[in-house]
Structure formats: C-alpha cells, structure tokens
C-alpha cells in the first residue's frame, strides 16, 4: 500500500503538471502557478487551520517565509521550464537540484560515480549535435533554477519542520508561496484568472499537484524507510515522461529517454547505496 501510495502521488503531480500545460495559452505559466499555489493554500488552510497554535516567533516567521519563497520560486520556474520543454526532460533536469544537495552531505567515493552518471544524462540533453533531440536552452536554465529552488525548499523545509508541526508549516508555507506567485500571475493574465474557463481547471491542477499527492505521501512516509522512499522518488522523471506522452502527446527521442534514464539510475543508485547517517 505504501509503495502504491507514493507512485500514485508522483503520477498525480505529473498529471497535474501536464494538465496545467494546457492552460498556458490562456493564462501563461505565471497564471497557472498563481492558481495552483492559491488554491493549494486554501485547501491546506481548510485542512490544517494554521491560525491555531498560537503566534509565531520571529525565528519561526523567518523560517516559514524562506520555506514559502523557495516553494513559490520552485513552482514558478518549473512552469516556465515546461512551457519550453517536454515534461519528462524538465523534471529530469530539475531533479539534479535535490540530488546535488544529497551528494553535498555525503563523503562516499561511490557518489562520484553516481554524479558522473547524472552529468552524463544532462550532457545528453545539451543543445548540441543532433538538433532534433536538443532542448531549449532557456527552458533548461529555468529547469535548473527550479532544481536550485527545490534544493532550497528541502533545506528550509527541514528547518521549519523542526519548529512547527508539519501540517501547519505546509499550510503557512503554501500561503507565502501564493503571495510570491500571485503578482506575476495577475500581471500577466489580469482578470482572465477569474474566468470559469480557467478557475475550474486551475482547481483541478491544485488538487492533482498539491492536495492529493500530499495526502498520499503522508501515508507512504509513515510506512516506508527513508531509503526506500528516496529510491521510489527517483522514478519521478520517468512518470513525468509517461504523463507527457499519454496526456499531451509529448513524444521523446531515444537519446532523451536514455538521458532521463541516466538521471534516474544515478539518483536511485546513490539513495540505495547510502548508509543511514
């Protein structure tokens, strides 16, 4: 059940991202990000009621703001990335953020091999040689930026989790993320954000990308050891590529699929070979 829960969570996230891409022509990646974070904040607030539990200290406020800014930046840059890249490629590039963060905390020689494998995968995606399999350079920059914010999200998430209950921290962090992303969404889409033609799909994106996977991940985290959880999370680029192919007809080349496989194997291998520290 736990393994099924985490796989369904990742599939839900990537299905939400694929569905969000269909709204780009109407409100752009900025508008989709604003709707996802805003609806996500409302859903989490309804569930966790973060206003309860007393006032936050100055240190807690700073931790929540840093966590929320990282979450908002990660989402915004990711949607910018998938506006220029196929979903599977964007997630593979973004995945290098948390992978690099994990390697920075390791001193095992074998991790050099896993890092080299990940870099080989990224090199196969660099726009050179066969242009039919090359990625958009600016899209790759956005995906790398999203990966940096993903690493910051993990780092600040650990900090805020040590100071506040997880549900309250998530709700407050998503609220900050909504405040970070709303200005760009409103600036780009304006009143179009309030149209029923995008509000209802935006709600669906938030459900698929936030509410459902958060719930499923909580089920999985209670039953899976961290190492197993990390190995399963390495499948995310593959599920992103599958969602892109099935839902929005993004067909990848053999070279691109091989590059994604390198990133997956590097992350899974590093996680599986790690010792509990």
Phi and psi restraints in degrees (value plus and minus 20) as a CYANA .aco file:
   2 UNK   PHI     -86.7   -46.7
   2 UNK   PSI     -62.5   -22.5
   3 UNK   PHI     -83.2   -43.2
   3 UNK   PSI     -63.4   -23.4
   4 UNK   PHI     -81.9   -41.9
   4 UNK   PSI     -57.9   -17.9
   5 UNK   PHI     -83.6   -43.6
   5 UNK   PSI     -64.4   -24.4
   6 UNK   PHI     -91.6   -51.6
   6 UNK   PSI     -55.9   -15.9
   7 UNK   PHI     -86.5   -46.5
   7 UNK   PSI     -61.9   -21.9
   8 UNK   PHI     -84.9   -44.9
   8 UNK   PSI     -55.4   -15.4
   9 UNK   PHI     -82.7   -42.7
   9 UNK   PSI     -66.5   -26.5
  10 UNK   PHI     -85.9   -45.9
  10 UNK   PSI     -60.2   -20.2
  11 UNK   PHI     -83.1   -43.1
  11 UNK   PSI     -56.9   -16.9
  12 UNK   PHI     -86.0   -46.0
  12 UNK   PSI     -64.4   -24.4
  13 UNK   PHI     -79.1   -39.1
  13 UNK   PSI     -67.8   -27.8
  14 UNK   PHI     -92.7   -52.7
  14 UNK   PSI     -51.2   -11.2
  15 UNK   PHI     -85.4   -45.4
  15 UNK   PSI     -59.5   -19.5
  16 UNK   PHI     -83.4   -43.4
  16 UNK   PSI     -59.9   -19.9
  17 UNK   PHI     -85.2   -45.2
  17 UNK   PSI     -62.2   -22.2
  18 UNK   PHI     -83.4   -43.4
  18 UNK   PSI     -62.2   -22.2
  19 UNK   PHI     -85.3   -45.3
  19 UNK   PSI     -58.5   -18.5
  20 UNK   PHI     -81.2   -41.2
  20 UNK   PSI     -53.2   -13.2
  21 UNK   PHI     -81.7   -41.7
  21 UNK   PSI     -49.2    -9.2
  22 UNK   PHI     -90.7   -50.7
  22 UNK   PSI     -32.9     7.1
  23 UNK   PHI    -115.6   -75.6
  23 UNK   PSI     -26.0    14.0
  24 UNK   PHI     -80.9   -40.9
  24 UNK   PSI     -55.7   -15.7
  25 UNK   PHI     -86.9   -46.9
  25 UNK   PSI     -43.7    -3.7
  26 UNK   PHI    -111.2   -71.2
  26 UNK   PSI     -65.1   -25.1
  27 UNK   PHI    -151.0  -111.0
  27 UNK   PSI     -16.9    23.1
  28 UNK   PHI      52.1    92.1
  28 UNK   PSI     147.5   187.5
  29 UNK   PHI     -82.3   -42.3
  29 UNK   PSI     -49.7    -9.7
  30 UNK   PHI     -84.9   -44.9
  30 UNK   PSI     -63.8   -23.8
  31 UNK   PHI     -86.6   -46.6
  31 UNK   PSI     -60.7   -20.7
  32 UNK   PHI     -83.5   -43.5
  32 UNK   PSI     -62.5   -22.5
  33 UNK   PHI     -81.3   -41.3
  33 UNK   PSI     -63.7   -23.7
  34 UNK   PHI     -81.8   -41.8
  34 UNK   PSI     -62.9   -22.9
  35 UNK   PHI     -87.5   -47.5
  35 UNK   PSI     -61.9   -21.9
  36 UNK   PHI     -82.3   -42.3
  36 UNK   PSI     -68.5   -28.5
  37 UNK   PHI     -90.5   -50.5
  37 UNK   PSI     -56.4   -16.4
  38 UNK   PHI     -87.6   -47.6
  38 UNK   PSI     -69.7   -29.7
  39 UNK   PHI     -84.7   -44.7
  39 UNK   PSI     -58.0   -18.0
  40 UNK   PHI     -82.1   -42.1
  40 UNK   PSI     -61.2   -21.2
  41 UNK   PHI     -83.5   -43.5
  41 UNK   PSI     -61.8   -21.8
  42 UNK   PHI     -84.4   -44.4
  42 UNK   PSI     -61.3   -21.3
  43 UNK   PHI     -84.3   -44.3
  43 UNK   PSI     -67.3   -27.3
  44 UNK   PHI     -86.3   -46.3
  44 UNK   PSI     -55.7   -15.7
  45 UNK   PHI     -84.8   -44.8
  45 UNK   PSI     -60.2   -20.2
  46 UNK   PHI     -84.1   -44.1
  46 UNK   PSI     -55.9   -15.9
  47 UNK   PHI     -99.8   -59.8
  47 UNK   PSI     -65.6   -25.6
  48 UNK   PHI    -120.0   -80.0
  48 UNK   PSI     -34.5     5.5
  49 UNK   PHI      26.0    66.0
  49 UNK   PSI      45.2    85.2
  50 UNK   PHI     -86.7   -46.7
  50 UNK   PSI     -32.1     7.9
  51 UNK   PHI     -91.1   -51.1
  51 UNK   PSI     -35.8     4.2
  52 UNK   PHI    -104.6   -64.6
  52 UNK   PSI     136.8   176.8
  53 UNK   PHI      85.6   125.6
  53 UNK   PSI     -14.1    25.9
  54 UNK   PHI      70.2   110.2
  54 UNK   PSI     150.5   190.5
  55 UNK   PHI     -93.1   -53.1
  55 UNK   PSI     130.7   170.7
  56 UNK   PHI    -103.7   -63.7
  56 UNK   PSI     125.4   165.4
  57 UNK   PHI     -97.3   -57.3
  57 UNK   PSI     150.3   190.3
  58 UNK   PHI     -80.0   -40.0
  58 UNK   PSI     -61.7   -21.7
  59 UNK   PHI     -85.0   -45.0
  59 UNK   PSI     -59.5   -19.5
  60 UNK   PHI     -86.0   -46.0
  60 UNK   PSI     -59.7   -19.7
  61 UNK   PHI     -81.7   -41.7
  61 UNK   PSI     -64.4   -24.4
  62 UNK   PHI     -84.1   -44.1
  62 UNK   PSI     -59.7   -19.7
  63 UNK   PHI     -85.4   -45.4
  63 UNK   PSI     -61.9   -21.9
  64 UNK   PHI     -85.5   -45.5
  64 UNK   PSI     -63.1   -23.1
  65 UNK   PHI     -82.9   -42.9
  65 UNK   PSI     -64.8   -24.8
  66 UNK   PHI     -82.1   -42.1
  66 UNK   PSI     -62.5   -22.5
  67 UNK   PHI     -82.9   -42.9
  67 UNK   PSI     -65.2   -25.2
  68 UNK   PHI     -87.8   -47.8
  68 UNK   PSI     -59.4   -19.4
  69 UNK   PHI     -84.0   -44.0
  69 UNK   PSI     -61.7   -21.7
  70 UNK   PHI     -83.2   -43.2
  70 UNK   PSI     -61.2   -21.2
  71 UNK   PHI     -84.8   -44.8
  71 UNK   PSI     -64.7   -24.7
  72 UNK   PHI     -85.3   -45.3
  72 UNK   PSI     -64.1   -24.1
  73 UNK   PHI     -83.7   -43.7
  73 UNK   PSI     -59.5   -19.5
  74 UNK   PHI     -81.4   -41.4
  74 UNK   PSI     -66.6   -26.6
  75 UNK   PHI     -85.6   -45.6
  75 UNK   PSI     -65.0   -25.0
  76 UNK   PHI     -83.4   -43.4
  76 UNK   PSI     -67.4   -27.4
  77 UNK   PHI     -88.1   -48.1
  77 UNK   PSI     -52.8   -12.8
  78 UNK   PHI     -84.9   -44.9
  78 UNK   PSI     -63.3   -23.3
  79 UNK   PHI     -89.0   -49.0
  79 UNK   PSI     -53.3   -13.3
  80 UNK   PHI     -81.3   -41.3
  80 UNK   PSI     -61.6   -21.6
  81 UNK   PHI     -83.4   -43.4
  81 UNK   PSI     -66.6   -26.6
  82 UNK   PHI     -96.6   -56.6
  82 UNK   PSI     -27.7    12.3
  83 UNK   PHI     -94.8   -54.8
  83 UNK   PSI     -35.2     4.8
  84 UNK   PHI    -139.9   -99.9
  84 UNK   PSI     -35.5     4.5
  85 UNK   PHI    -146.2  -106.2
  85 UNK   PSI     133.9   173.9
  86 UNK   PHI     -80.7   -40.7
  86 UNK   PSI     129.3   169.3
  87 UNK   PHI     -77.7   -37.7
  87 UNK   PSI     -65.8   -25.8
  88 UNK   PHI     -82.7   -42.7
  88 UNK   PSI     -59.5   -19.5
  89 UNK   PHI     -88.1   -48.1
  89 UNK   PSI     -63.2   -23.2
  90 UNK   PHI     -80.5   -40.5
  90 UNK   PSI     -64.0   -24.0
  91 UNK   PHI     -87.3   -47.3
  91 UNK   PSI     -58.7   -18.7
  92 UNK   PHI     -81.1   -41.1
  92 UNK   PSI     -64.0   -24.0
  93 UNK   PHI     -88.0   -48.0
  93 UNK   PSI     -63.9   -23.9
  94 UNK   PHI     -81.5   -41.5
  94 UNK   PSI     -53.0   -13.0
  95 UNK   PHI     -83.9   -43.9
  95 UNK   PSI     -39.4     0.6
  96 UNK   PHI     -86.8   -46.8
  96 UNK   PSI     -39.8     0.2
  97 UNK   PHI     -83.2   -43.2
  97 UNK   PSI     -82.9   -42.9
  98 UNK   PHI     -85.0   -45.0
  98 UNK   PSI     -50.4   -10.4
  99 UNK   PHI     -83.6   -43.6
  99 UNK   PSI     -65.2   -25.2
 100 UNK   PHI     -84.5   -44.5
 100 UNK   PSI     -59.2   -19.2
 101 UNK   PHI     -80.1   -40.1
 101 UNK   PSI     -61.8   -21.8
 102 UNK   PHI     -84.8   -44.8
 102 UNK   PSI     -60.6   -20.6
 103 UNK   PHI     -88.1   -48.1
 103 UNK   PSI     -50.8   -10.8
 104 UNK   PHI     -83.4   -43.4
 104 UNK   PSI     -45.5    -5.5
 105 UNK   PHI    -115.4   -75.4
 105 UNK   PSI      -8.0    32.0
 106 UNK   PHI    -140.7  -100.7
 106 UNK   PSI     130.0   170.0
 107 UNK   PHI    -144.6  -104.6
 107 UNK   PSI       0.1    40.1
 108 UNK   PHI    -103.0   -63.0
 108 UNK   PSI     112.5   152.5
 109 UNK   PHI     -78.4   -38.4
 109 UNK   PSI     -53.0   -13.0
 110 UNK   PHI     -83.0   -43.0
 110 UNK   PSI     -44.4    -4.4
 111 UNK   PHI     -85.9   -45.9
 111 UNK   PSI     -44.2    -4.2
 112 UNK   PHI     -83.3   -43.3
 112 UNK   PSI     -58.3   -18.3
 113 UNK   PHI     -86.7   -46.7
 113 UNK   PSI     -62.3   -22.3
 114 UNK   PHI     -85.3   -45.3
 114 UNK   PSI     -58.8   -18.8
 115 UNK   PHI     -84.0   -44.0
 115 UNK   PSI     -61.9   -21.9
 116 UNK   PHI     -82.4   -42.4
 116 UNK   PSI     -58.4   -18.4
 117 UNK   PHI     -85.8   -45.8
 117 UNK   PSI     -61.9   -21.9
 118 UNK   PHI     -83.7   -43.7
 118 UNK   PSI     -62.0   -22.0
 119 UNK   PHI     -85.4   -45.4
 119 UNK   PSI     -54.6   -14.6
 120 UNK   PHI     -84.3   -44.3
 120 UNK   PSI     -58.7   -18.7
 121 UNK   PHI     -83.5   -43.5
 121 UNK   PSI     -63.6   -23.6
 122 UNK   PHI     -86.2   -46.2
 122 UNK   PSI     -57.8   -17.8
 123 UNK   PHI     -81.9   -41.9
 123 UNK   PSI     -52.8   -12.8
 124 UNK   PHI     -89.9   -49.9
 124 UNK   PSI     -35.4     4.6
 125 UNK   PHI    -118.1   -78.1
 125 UNK   PSI     -27.7    12.3
 126 UNK   PHI     -85.3   -45.3
 126 UNK   PSI     116.9   156.9
 127 UNK   PHI     -91.2   -51.2
 127 UNK   PSI      58.0    98.0
 128 UNK   PHI    -169.7  -129.7
 128 UNK   PSI     137.8   177.8
 129 UNK   PHI      56.5    96.5
 129 UNK   PSI    -139.2   -99.2
 130 UNK   PHI     -93.3   -53.3
 130 UNK   PSI      84.1   124.1
 131 UNK   PHI     -87.7   -47.7
 131 UNK   PSI     -39.6     0.4
 132 UNK   PHI     -87.9   -47.9
 132 UNK   PSI     -41.3    -1.3
 133 UNK   PHI    -132.5   -92.5
 133 UNK   PSI     -11.9    28.1
 134 UNK   PHI    -100.1   -60.1
 134 UNK   PSI     132.8   172.8
 135 UNK   PHI    -118.3   -78.3
 135 UNK   PSI     139.8   179.8
 136 UNK   PHI     -88.6   -48.6
 136 UNK   PSI     103.5   143.5
 137 UNK   PHI     -79.3   -39.3
 137 UNK   PSI     -64.2   -24.2
 138 UNK   PHI     -87.1   -47.1
 138 UNK   PSI     -56.7   -16.7
 139 UNK   PHI     -81.1   -41.1
 139 UNK   PSI     -59.7   -19.7
 140 UNK   PHI     -84.7   -44.7
 140 UNK   PSI     -58.8   -18.8
 141 UNK   PHI     -82.9   -42.9
 141 UNK   PSI     -63.7   -23.7
 142 UNK   PHI     -81.1   -41.1
 142 UNK   PSI     -62.0   -22.0
 143 UNK   PHI     -85.9   -45.9
 143 UNK   PSI     -60.6   -20.6
 144 UNK   PHI     -83.9   -43.9
 144 UNK   PSI     -60.1   -20.1
 145 UNK   PHI     -81.9   -41.9
 145 UNK   PSI     -61.1   -21.1
 146 UNK   PHI     -82.3   -42.3
 146 UNK   PSI     -56.8   -16.8
 147 UNK   PHI     -85.7   -45.7
 147 UNK   PSI     -58.1   -18.1
 148 UNK   PHI     -83.6   -43.6
 148 UNK   PSI     -64.0   -24.0
 149 UNK   PHI     -87.3   -47.3
 149 UNK   PSI     -51.0   -11.0
 150 UNK   PHI     -83.8   -43.8
 150 UNK   PSI     -63.1   -23.1
 151 UNK   PHI     -82.5   -42.5
 151 UNK   PSI     -62.3   -22.3
 152 UNK   PHI     -84.5   -44.5
 152 UNK   PSI     -57.6   -17.6
 153 UNK   PHI     -80.0   -40.0
 153 UNK   PSI     -61.9   -21.9
 154 UNK   PHI     -86.4   -46.4
 154 UNK   PSI     -65.6   -25.6
 155 UNK   PHI     -81.6   -41.6
 155 UNK   PSI     -71.6   -31.6
 156 UNK   PHI     -92.0   -52.0
 156 UNK   PSI     -47.4    -7.4
 157 UNK   PHI     -83.4   -43.4
 157 UNK   PSI     -60.4   -20.4
 158 UNK   PHI     -83.6   -43.6
 158 UNK   PSI     -59.0   -19.0
 159 UNK   PHI     -86.5   -46.5
 159 UNK   PSI     -66.2   -26.2
 160 UNK   PHI     -91.6   -51.6
 160 UNK   PSI     -49.5    -9.5
 161 UNK   PHI     -87.1   -47.1
 161 UNK   PSI     -46.1    -6.1
 162 UNK   PHI     -98.3   -58.3
 162 UNK   PSI     -30.2     9.8
 163 UNK   PHI    -133.6   -93.6
 163 UNK   PSI     -42.4    -2.4
 164 UNK   PHI    -157.3  -117.3
 164 UNK   PSI     134.3   174.3
 165 UNK   PHI     -78.0   -38.0
 165 UNK   PSI     126.7   166.7
 166 UNK   PHI     -77.1   -37.1
 166 UNK   PSI     -63.7   -23.7
 167 UNK   PHI     -84.8   -44.8
 167 UNK   PSI     -62.4   -22.4
 168 UNK   PHI     -87.2   -47.2
 168 UNK   PSI     -60.6   -20.6
 169 UNK   PHI     -82.9   -42.9
 169 UNK   PSI     -63.1   -23.1
 170 UNK   PHI     -83.3   -43.3
 170 UNK   PSI     -63.5   -23.5
 171 UNK   PHI     -85.0   -45.0
 171 UNK   PSI     -65.2   -25.2
 172 UNK   PHI     -87.0   -47.0
 172 UNK   PSI     -60.2   -20.2
 173 UNK   PHI     -83.5   -43.5
 173 UNK   PSI     -60.6   -20.6
 174 UNK   PHI     -87.1   -47.1
 174 UNK   PSI     -53.4   -13.4
 175 UNK   PHI     -82.6   -42.6
 175 UNK   PSI     -63.1   -23.1
 176 UNK   PHI     -84.1   -44.1
 176 UNK   PSI     -61.1   -21.1
 177 UNK   PHI     -80.4   -40.4
 177 UNK   PSI     -58.6   -18.6
 178 UNK   PHI     -84.0   -44.0
 178 UNK   PSI     -61.1   -21.1
 179 UNK   PHI     -85.6   -45.6
 179 UNK   PSI     -52.6   -12.6
 180 UNK   PHI     -90.9   -50.9
 180 UNK   PSI     -59.9   -19.9
 181 UNK   PHI    -113.0   -73.0
 181 UNK   PSI     -40.6    -0.6
 182 UNK   PHI     -80.6   -40.6
 182 UNK   PSI     -63.5   -23.5
 183 UNK   PHI     -76.4   -36.4
 183 UNK   PSI     -63.8   -23.8
 184 UNK   PHI     -89.1   -49.1
 184 UNK   PSI     -55.5   -15.5
 185 UNK   PHI     -85.7   -45.7
 185 UNK   PSI     -64.8   -24.8
 186 UNK   PHI     -87.6   -47.6
 186 UNK   PSI     -60.1   -20.1
 187 UNK   PHI     -83.0   -43.0
 187 UNK   PSI     -53.6   -13.6
 188 UNK   PHI    -106.9   -66.9
 188 UNK   PSI     -66.4   -26.4
 189 UNK   PHI    -120.4   -80.4
 189 UNK   PSI     -43.4    -3.4
 190 UNK   PHI      39.0    79.0
 190 UNK   PSI    -153.9  -113.9
 191 UNK   PHI     -89.1   -49.1
 191 UNK   PSI     -34.2     5.8
 192 UNK   PHI     -81.9   -41.9
 192 UNK   PSI     -42.7    -2.7
 193 UNK   PHI     -85.1   -45.1
 193 UNK   PSI     -42.2    -2.2
 194 UNK   PHI    -115.3   -75.3
 194 UNK   PSI     -19.1    20.9
 195 UNK   PHI     -93.9   -53.9
 195 UNK   PSI     121.3   161.3
 196 UNK   PHI     -81.0   -41.0
 196 UNK   PSI     -47.7    -7.7
 197 UNK   PHI     -84.9   -44.9
 197 UNK   PSI     -42.0    -2.0
 198 UNK   PHI    -135.3   -95.3
 198 UNK   PSI     -44.6    -4.6
 199 UNK   PHI     -83.4   -43.4
 199 UNK   PSI     -67.9   -27.9
 200 UNK   PHI     -86.6   -46.6
 200 UNK   PSI     -65.8   -25.8
 201 UNK   PHI     -82.2   -42.2
 201 UNK   PSI     -55.8   -15.8
 202 UNK   PHI     -82.6   -42.6
 202 UNK   PSI     -58.0   -18.0
 203 UNK   PHI     -83.1   -43.1
 203 UNK   PSI     -60.9   -20.9
 204 UNK   PHI     -83.9   -43.9
 204 UNK   PSI     -60.6   -20.6
 205 UNK   PHI     -81.3   -41.3
 205 UNK   PSI     -63.6   -23.6
 206 UNK   PHI     -84.0   -44.0
 206 UNK   PSI     -60.1   -20.1
 207 UNK   PHI     -82.8   -42.8
 207 UNK   PSI     -67.8   -27.8
 208 UNK   PHI     -90.3   -50.3
 208 UNK   PSI     -56.1   -16.1
 209 UNK   PHI    -113.5   -73.5
 209 UNK   PSI     -38.0     2.0
 210 UNK   PHI    -147.0  -107.0
 210 UNK   PSI     -86.1   -46.1
 211 UNK   PHI     -82.8   -42.8
 211 UNK   PSI     -71.2   -31.2
 212 UNK   PHI     -86.5   -46.5
 212 UNK   PSI     -70.9   -30.9
 213 UNK   PHI     -85.1   -45.1
 213 UNK   PSI     -55.5   -15.5
 214 UNK   PHI     -79.4   -39.4
 214 UNK   PSI     -63.3   -23.3
 215 UNK   PHI     -85.3   -45.3
 215 UNK   PSI     -64.1   -24.1
 216 UNK   PHI     -87.0   -47.0
 216 UNK   PSI     -58.2   -18.2
 217 UNK   PHI     -85.4   -45.4
 217 UNK   PSI     -54.4   -14.4
 218 UNK   PHI     -83.8   -43.8
 218 UNK   PSI     -57.6   -17.6
 219 UNK   PHI     -83.1   -43.1
 219 UNK   PSI     -65.1   -25.1
 220 UNK   PHI     -87.9   -47.9
 220 UNK   PSI     -62.9   -22.9
 221 UNK   PHI     -83.2   -43.2
 221 UNK   PSI     -47.8    -7.8
 222 UNK   PHI     -94.8   -54.8
 222 UNK   PSI     -38.1     1.9
 223 UNK   PHI    -139.0   -99.0
 223 UNK   PSI     -33.2     6.8
 224 UNK   PHI    -131.1   -91.1
 224 UNK   PSI     119.8   159.8
 225 UNK   PHI     -87.4   -47.4
 225 UNK   PSI     133.4   173.4
 226 UNK   PHI     -74.6   -34.6
 226 UNK   PSI     -57.4   -17.4
 227 UNK   PHI     -84.8   -44.8
 227 UNK   PSI     -65.4   -25.4
 228 UNK   PHI     -83.4   -43.4
 228 UNK   PSI     -61.2   -21.2
 229 UNK   PHI     -79.8   -39.8
 229 UNK   PSI     -63.6   -23.6
 230 UNK   PHI     -84.6   -44.6
 230 UNK   PSI     -60.4   -20.4
 231 UNK   PHI     -83.4   -43.4
 231 UNK   PSI     -62.9   -22.9
 232 UNK   PHI     -85.7   -45.7
 232 UNK   PSI     -58.1   -18.1
 233 UNK   PHI     -82.5   -42.5
 233 UNK   PSI     -44.0    -4.0
 234 UNK   PHI     -85.3   -45.3
 234 UNK   PSI     -36.0     4.0
 235 UNK   PHI     -97.2   -57.2
 235 UNK   PSI     -26.5    13.5
 236 UNK   PHI     -77.6   -37.6
 236 UNK   PSI     -64.3   -24.3
 237 UNK   PHI     -79.9   -39.9
 237 UNK   PSI     -56.0   -16.0
 238 UNK   PHI     -86.2   -46.2
 238 UNK   PSI     -62.2   -22.2
 239 UNK   PHI     -87.5   -47.5
 239 UNK   PSI     -53.1   -13.1
 240 UNK   PHI     -84.8   -44.8
 240 UNK   PSI     -63.6   -23.6
 241 UNK   PHI     -83.2   -43.2
 241 UNK   PSI     -59.7   -19.7
 242 UNK   PHI     -86.1   -46.1
 242 UNK   PSI     -63.0   -23.0
 243 UNK   PHI     -83.6   -43.6
 243 UNK   PSI     -60.8   -20.8
 244 UNK   PHI     -82.9   -42.9
 244 UNK   PSI     -59.0   -19.0
 245 UNK   PHI     -90.7   -50.7
 245 UNK   PSI     -65.7   -25.7
 246 UNK   PHI     -97.7   -57.7
 246 UNK   PSI     -55.9   -15.9
 247 UNK   PHI    -116.4   -76.4
 247 UNK   PSI     -52.9   -12.9
 248 UNK   PHI    -152.3  -112.3
 248 UNK   PSI      -0.4    39.6
 249 UNK   PHI      37.3    77.3
 249 UNK   PSI      22.5    62.5
 250 UNK   PHI    -113.3   -73.3
 250 UNK   PSI      78.3   118.3
 251 UNK   PHI    -111.4   -71.4
 251 UNK   PSI     104.3   144.3
 252 UNK   PHI    -116.1   -76.1
 252 UNK   PSI     133.7   173.7
 253 UNK   PHI     -98.4   -58.4
 253 UNK   PSI     146.5   186.5
 254 UNK   PHI     -80.7   -40.7
 254 UNK   PSI     -59.8   -19.8
 255 UNK   PHI     -82.8   -42.8
 255 UNK   PSI     -62.3   -22.3
 256 UNK   PHI     -86.6   -46.6
 256 UNK   PSI     -60.0   -20.0
 257 UNK   PHI     -84.8   -44.8
 257 UNK   PSI     -58.8   -18.8
 258 UNK   PHI     -85.5   -45.5
 258 UNK   PSI     -59.1   -19.1
 259 UNK   PHI     -84.2   -44.2
 259 UNK   PSI     -63.6   -23.6
 260 UNK   PHI     -82.0   -42.0
 260 UNK   PSI     -60.2   -20.2
 261 UNK   PHI     -82.2   -42.2
 261 UNK   PSI     -56.7   -16.7
 262 UNK   PHI     -82.3   -42.3
 262 UNK   PSI     -64.5   -24.5
 263 UNK   PHI     -84.1   -44.1
 263 UNK   PSI     -62.6   -22.6
 264 UNK   PHI     -82.1   -42.1
 264 UNK   PSI     -67.6   -27.6
 265 UNK   PHI     -83.8   -43.8
 265 UNK   PSI     -59.0   -19.0
 266 UNK   PHI     -83.4   -43.4
 266 UNK   PSI     -66.1   -26.1
 267 UNK   PHI     -86.6   -46.6
 267 UNK   PSI     -66.1   -26.1
 268 UNK   PHI     -84.6   -44.6
 268 UNK   PSI     -61.6   -21.6
 269 UNK   PHI     -85.3   -45.3
 269 UNK   PSI     -63.2   -23.2
 270 UNK   PHI     -83.1   -43.1
 270 UNK   PSI     -62.3   -22.3
 271 UNK   PHI     -88.0   -48.0
 271 UNK   PSI     -64.6   -24.6
 272 UNK   PHI     -86.6   -46.6
 272 UNK   PSI     -51.8   -11.8
 273 UNK   PHI    -109.9   -69.9
 273 UNK   PSI     -22.6    17.4
 274 UNK   PHI     -92.8   -52.8
 274 UNK   PSI     132.1   172.1
 275 UNK   PHI    -120.1   -80.1
 275 UNK   PSI     131.8   171.8
 276 UNK   PHI     -85.8   -45.8
 276 UNK   PSI     106.1   146.1
